[in-house]
Amino acid sequence: MSRNIPLFEMFAALQLSGELRRKLAGVLLTRVSIRQETRSASLEMKSSQPVSQEELDQVKAALLE
């Protein structure tokens, strides 16, 4: 990926609570690696505010859906 992409630009349909969605509104994806053979992905994100492990787990669960 050659540029930073807003999280919700790449995953517009991501279903999160309103509170978490507002908190992550400024998050940028800085690196995305998709492996088709294993149907997996690795994401690196940049945020201007701390994101807890619980919040990251919620994002992961929503992406898996």
Residue frames as qw, qx, qy, qz and C-alpha x, y, z in Angstrom:
[[0.000, 0.892, 0.451, 0.000, 0.00, 0.00, 0.00],
 [0.507, 0.297, 0.004, 0.809, 1.60, 3.26, -1.05],
 [0.133, -0.469, 0.072, -0.870, -0.53, 5.64, 1.03],
 [0.075, 0.116, 0.785, -0.604, -2.29, 5.78, 4.35],
 [0.343, -0.341, -0.624, -0.614, -5.99, 4.94, 4.02],
 [0.447, -0.287, 0.373, -0.761, -8.66, 5.82, 6.60],
 [0.214, -0.012, 0.957, -0.194, -9.95, 2.66, 8.28],
 [0.469, 0.480, 0.604, -0.429, -13.56, 3.38, 7.36],
 [0.435, 0.607, -0.356, -0.562, -12.66, 4.14, 3.74],
 [0.232, 0.302, -0.906, -0.185, -11.35, 0.62, 3.30],
 [0.160, -0.256, -0.943, 0.137, -13.95, -1.02, 5.56],
 [0.268, -0.223, -0.086, -0.933, -17.00, 1.22, 5.13],
 [0.712, -0.310, -0.427, -0.462, -19.45, -1.51, 6.19],
 [0.392, 0.100, -0.770, 0.494, -17.60, -2.33, 9.42],
 [0.546, -0.637, -0.383, -0.387, -20.20, -2.80, 12.16],
 [0.420, 0.010, -0.573, 0.704, -19.02, -1.23, 15.43],
 [0.206, -0.744, -0.542, 0.331, -20.72, 0.57, 18.29],
 [0.195, 0.922, 0.165, 0.290, -21.22, 4.29, 17.75],
 [0.448, -0.862, 0.214, 0.107, -18.76, 5.12, 20.52],
 [0.708, -0.264, 0.491, 0.433, -15.99, 2.94, 19.10],
 [0.554, 0.597, 0.413, 0.408, -16.72, 4.10, 15.56],
 [0.002, -0.990, -0.014, -0.140, -16.27, 7.75, 16.68],
 [0.578, -0.696, 0.361, 0.229, -13.05, 6.90, 18.51],
 [0.674, -0.070, 0.579, 0.454, -11.62, 5.18, 15.43],
 [0.462, 0.840, 0.262, -0.110, -12.78, 7.83, 12.94],
 [0.142, 0.916, -0.351, -0.134, -9.23, 9.19, 12.50],
 [0.716, -0.325, 0.590, 0.183, -7.44, 5.82, 12.38],
 [0.501, 0.678, -0.410, -0.348, -5.28, 5.30, 9.30],
 [0.965, 0.009, 0.230, 0.124, -4.20, 1.99, 7.82],
 [0.046, -0.838, 0.465, 0.283, -0.47, 2.29, 7.21],
 [0.129, 0.366, -0.886, -0.256, 0.17, -1.24, 5.95],
 [0.837, 0.087, 0.280, -0.461, -2.14, -4.00, 4.78],
 [0.098, 0.363, -0.892, -0.250, -1.02, -7.46, 3.75],
 [0.829, 0.096, 0.192, -0.516, -3.62, -9.90, 2.40],
 [0.088, -0.319, 0.927, 0.176, -2.73, -13.57, 1.91],
 [0.715, 0.110, -0.242, -0.647, -5.30, -15.22, -0.33],
 [0.583, 0.159, -0.796, -0.035, -3.91, -18.72, 0.11],
 [0.272, -0.141, -0.812, 0.497, -4.54, -18.66, 3.87],
 [0.228, -0.718, -0.495, -0.432, -7.50, -16.25, 3.74],
 [0.530, -0.626, -0.310, 0.481, -5.80, -14.00, 6.28],
 [0.261, 0.821, 0.048, 0.506, -4.74, -10.39, 6.57],
 [0.563, -0.355, -0.295, 0.686, -2.36, -8.28, 8.60],
 [0.073, 0.882, 0.246, 0.395, -3.17, -4.64, 9.30],
 [0.461, -0.192, -0.296, 0.815, -1.01, -1.89, 10.77],
 [0.058, -0.854, -0.430, -0.288, -2.88, 1.16, 11.97],
 [0.317, 0.104, -0.270, 0.903, -1.97, 4.62, 13.24],
 [0.284, -0.781, -0.537, -0.143, -4.18, 6.43, 15.74],
 [0.107, 0.624, -0.209, 0.745, -3.88, 9.82, 17.39],
 [0.544, -0.507, 0.349, -0.570, -5.28, 8.39, 20.63],
 [0.145, -0.270, 0.942, -0.138, -4.69, 5.15, 22.54],
 [0.777, -0.009, -0.352, -0.521, -6.75, 2.12, 21.52],
 [0.572, -0.408, 0.643, -0.305, -7.14, -0.64, 24.11],
 [0.034, -0.166, 0.965, 0.199, -6.65, -4.33, 23.43],
 [0.347, 0.418, 0.771, -0.333, -10.38, -4.84, 24.05],
 [0.415, 0.715, 0.042, -0.561, -11.21, -2.27, 21.37],
 [0.177, 0.502, -0.739, -0.413, -8.78, -3.90, 18.94],
 [0.204, 0.068, 0.976, -0.049, -10.44, -7.24, 19.67],
 [0.436, 0.589, 0.492, -0.469, -13.83, -5.71, 18.82],
 [0.361, 0.684, -0.349, -0.530, -12.45, -4.45, 15.49],
 [0.006, 0.305, -0.929, -0.209, -10.94, -7.86, 14.75],
 [0.337, 0.288, 0.865, -0.236, -14.23, -9.63, 15.51],
 [0.453, 0.689, 0.213, -0.524, -16.14, -7.19, 13.28],
 [0.250, 0.609, -0.597, -0.458, -13.67, -7.71, 10.44],
 [0.138, -0.119, 0.981, 0.065, -14.02, -11.49, 10.73],
 [0.472, 0.480, 0.624, -0.396, -17.79, -11.19, 10.31]]
